[in-house]
Amino acid sequence: MQDAPKRPLILTMRLDAASQAFFDKQRARYFPPRLNLLSAHLTLFHQLPDQISTFEVLENLQQSLFNLEVTGLINLGAGVAYKIESPALLALYKLLSRHFNTDLIPQDRQGFRPHVVIMNKETPGKAKNLLNELSQHFEPFTITATGLDLWVYLDGPWAYRRGFDFLNG
């Protein structure tokens, strides 16, 4: 009997607890409830291989906590996201891209535009209205990256596989 094929892994940035709670609250408020199967997240890679080498790269990463700037809102057409900027995040993404270069799918090769989605799969009108509403009072703020998390894609929902903490200090 053959083993079931391994499912690809999704790599996300872990955020400090207060920031995660903020984004989760926004997502619960604005995402269509029947489609809101996940917590808010900042995806780094949509598909990495479920193999030992993937875990080894992440285990050997010597990354300290770092700040991310939430600089604005993005219209996704059928949704809205918070735009994230950080030189440290871009450097980490480039480093990991080199490690996983041969395994990256086209979606992960097309450029990295970090964001956290709080609404998706709505009408363009609803998205535009939310963008306008949130933009009226938006002020940039800082959040902290505290680690990385690997997830298994389950044809909709995700299952947590393993986390990798950043160094504190």
Secondary structure, DSSP 8 states (H G I E B T S, - for coil): --------EEEEEEE-HHHHHHHHHHHHHHS-GGG--S---EEEEEEE--SHHHHHHHHT---B-EEEEEEEEEE-SS-EEEEEE-HHHHHHHHHHHHHTGGG--HHHHS----EEEEE-SS-HHHHHHHHHHHHHH---EEEEEEEEEEEEE-SSSEEEEEEEE-B--
